[in-house]
Amino acid sequence: MRIETKCVQEGYKPKNGEARVLPIYQSTTFKYDSSEYMGKLFDLEASGYFYTRLANPTVGFVEEKVAKLEGGAGAMMTSSGQAALFMAVMTICKAGDHILCSSTVYGGTINLFAVTLKRFGVEATFVDADLSEEELEGYFRENTKAIFGETLANPALSVLDIEKFARLAHKYNVPLIVDNTFATPCLCRPIDFGADIVVHSTSKYMDGHAVSLGGMIVDSGNFDWGASGKFPEFTEPDDSYHGIVYSEQFGTTAYITKARVQLMRDLGCSPSPQNAFLLNLGLETLHLRMQRHSENALSVASFLEKNEKVSWVNYPKLKTNKYKALADKYLPLGSSGVVSFGVKGGREAAERVLDGLKLAAIVTHVADARTSALHPASSTHRQLTDEQLKECGIGADLIRLSVGIENVDDIIEDIAQALDKA
Ligand SMILES: *Cc1c(COP(=O)(O)O)cnc(C)c1O
């Protein structure tokens, strides 16, 4: 199946006489005929559902669909993107370990890695992902256990050279984790370029309608935990399951199984079956939406580039963009609906433009069907001075657009009339 067909058909495949559409298994528990079989489930000797904190059929079918879309061996859905990020790293790391992370990643990820993981004893070094391989190698430590980056960074819109990061990770026998939230598998499949683990906030384009929070971790099945020699938790017995050895018992799904049976068991950041159902509905049209978001955003970015009220535009697919070559390699079909630009006249002019928008709504969320806009300097980052804003790469003049799937002429007319008020 090609990716468009997978979006529609993968995951739930009804048998004769069963519901055509993915059913919502709104049940925390599952019934069995013998206590002996139940015992085998708890020892991980048999497969089956027993408690929705660990697994649920509705959730399971959506996990299967996303695993197929990304070209992975298995996947686990979580209650949010943040939960997915936490579990993706902590399935690999323990206190005393270290990770390397691209410095342009999502602000929530920076907080998680720099503040919360630090309290768990895991340290992160944030690096300029555009450095050469040799320069990046300088940041590796004896205890470095993973490298992390975003295919298309939120909101910096830098494009990660996934192959470079994968080469570096594999030279040091550690996995590369890629957050593919903005690209989605319809625009880029990081596993094809060497990523070992892919993470998503499904709350964005995958859901696509801003109705449900969710996260996903996809295991490529390609990383050899045993051969690496750096991950004893994968190669030595787990006492909490009568001495199971993950790399031996589960092979290509060792990582995602460990994530589920240890961290999901203990932390319980489980998605609701209802939200999994909504995510599946979103995924059925993901290929159509990503194409339209990307086409509309490129048209909007080209319009902005020519507008005299605009001082700069950031969109990877623009000819003038620093990341155009990387975007053409990793995102050949488009670079999503997110565009940022600066308005001449700074903070006040940007505020006037935002207030002048009629179709585009002011919301903090990005990546749903409706066009929306945000002025970080007067909202998410309003406590910062102009100087501090400049330091974190967000000028007081910056407006972030999340271009929707409406008719692009309506979107451009709306922005044009708002810019007239700048
Ligand atoms: C939104 C986002 C997250 C966090 O996901 P939630 O579902 O909001 O918890 C993580 N990474 C990226 C790139 C995001 O855009």
The ligand as a MOL file (V3000), in Angstrom:
LIG
                    3D

  0  0  0     0  0            999 V3000
M  V30 BEGIN CTAB
M  V30 COUNTS 15 15 0 0 0
M  V30 BEGIN ATOM
M  V30 1 C 2.9620 20.3650 20.6220 0
M  V30 2 C 4.2540 19.6850 20.5190 0
M  V30 3 C 4.7000 18.8170 21.5250 0
M  V30 4 C 3.8990 18.5890 22.7940 0
M  V30 5 O 2.7540 17.8520 22.5030 0
M  V30 6 P 1.4030 17.9210 23.3940 0
M  V30 7 O 0.5110 16.9780 22.6710 0
M  V30 8 O 0.9430 19.3340 23.4170 0
M  V30 9 O 1.7640 17.4240 24.7530 0
M  V30 10 C 5.9220 18.2020 21.3540 0
M  V30 11 N 6.6780 18.3950 20.2490 0
M  V30 12 C 6.2780 19.2290 19.2610 0
M  V30 13 C 7.1500 19.4300 18.0770 0
M  V30 14 C 5.0590 19.8910 19.3570 0
M  V30 15 O 4.6770 20.7160 18.3710 0
M  V30 END ATOM
M  V30 BEGIN BOND
M  V30 1 1 1 2
M  V30 2 1 2 3
M  V30 3 2 2 14
M  V30 4 1 3 4
M  V30 5 2 3 10
M  V30 6 1 4 5
M  V30 7 1 5 6
M  V30 8 2 6 7
M  V30 9 1 6 8
M  V30 10 1 6 9
M  V30 11 1 10 11
M  V30 12 2 11 12
M  V30 13 1 12 13
M  V30 14 1 12 14
M  V30 15 1 14 15
M  V30 END BOND
M  V30 END CTAB
M  END
